[in-house]
Amino acid sequence: MMLPTALDQQLRQDAGIPHAYYQILATLSAEPGRAMRMTRLARLTGTTTTRLSHAVSNLEQRGWVLRQACPSDKRGQIAQLTEAGMAALRAAAPGHVAEVRRLVFDHLTAEDVARLRDITAKLVPPLTNSK
């Protein structure tokens, strides 16, 4: 819990956004067309659809995300990262990456990182499949 809190504090101070918003922007940036269904985005960012909807509303107000109806399922919605959102992510990323390095990777050897990767590979699947 201490690490996410520290990362949230850095992003709020340096980029003016909470870590949850950064995760949403980063997740969308990695998708084809920088877009995905809201339900999948909620699952990948580890939040509820209600919290995600509130966050996306705030990101829409900033002009960083667009929300539209899903063409194949009118009940679903698609969130899409805008160019302004991509610019905000690019601006926030260097400080965030530096903070992750400072807090985590600067204290680990290459062997530690390899072990962390192996352990994470075992932990992530049950966490992502249970939602």
N, C-alpha and C positions, 0 to 999 in steps of 0.2 A: 504493500500500500504506500510505502514511503517513496518509491520510485515514480509511480504515476503522479503523486502529489507534487514532487519536485519538477517533473516535466510540465505539468499543468501550470505551475507557478512561472516557469521560464517562458512558456508561450504567452501567457497572459501579460507578463511584463514586457517582453520584447516584441510580440506580434499583435497583442491586443485580442487574442482569441484563446478560448480554453482548449485543452488537449483534445477533447471530444470533437471539436470543430476541425482541428487539424487532421484527426483520423478520418473524418468524413471526406475532406478535400483530398487527402492522400489516397484513400481507397478509390474514390471516383477517378482520380488521375491515372490510375493503373488499368482502368477498364477500356475496352474498345469504345470509341465514341465518347469516352469520359462519362458514361451513363450506366445506371443499373436500376433495377426495381428497388423500391424503398424497403420491402421486406428482406431482401437479400442484403442490402446495405446495413440494415439494423442488425442482422445476424453477424455480419463480418466485423462490425464495429462494437459488438458486444453491448448493445443497448436495446431498449424496447422500441416498438414502432411508435408509441406515443412520444417518448423522449426524442426519437429521431425526427419525428414530424415537427416538433417544436424547434429543434436545432436547425432543420432545413428551412423553416420559416424565417429564422434569424439570418441564415446565410442567403436566402432569397432577397431579404431587405437590403443586404450589402451588395447585391448584384453578383454574388459568387456562385450561386446554384440556381438552376431553373427546375421547376417541377411541372410535369405534364402527365396526362392520362396515358396509361399503357395501351398501345394499339391492339394488342391481342387479348387484353382483359380489362374492360372499362372500370372494374373495381380497383385495379392496381394503379400504382403511380410510379413514374420514372423520375429519378433525380439525375440532373446532368450538370457537370462542372462547366462554368462559363470561362471565357478567356480571362476575365477579371479575377475569377476564383483561382485559376491556374497561376496568375501573376501573384496573388496573395500567398499561395502555397510556396511558390518559388522564393518569395521574399522571406517567409518564415522558416523554410527548410534549413538554411545554413546554421542558424542559431540553435535550432532544435537538434540537428545532427551533432553539432559541437557539444551540446549538453549531454546527449546520450553517450557520446564518446567519453566525456569527462567523468560522468557518473558511473559508467559501466565498463566500457572497453579499455580504458586506460589502466584499469586495475586487473585485467585478465591477460594471461599468456595466450599464444596461439593455440596451445593444447587446451586451455580452459575454454576458449571460444568454440573449439571443435566439440568438446564435451557438452557445452551449453546447447549447441546446435542439435546434437544427438538427443539430448534430454527433451528439448522443446519439440522435436519431431515426434516424440512419443506422447507428449502431453496435449498438443494442439488438436489432433483428430477427435478424441472423445469430447473435448470442449466445444468444438465447432459442430459436431454431429448431434449434440444433445439439445440444440436450440431450434 
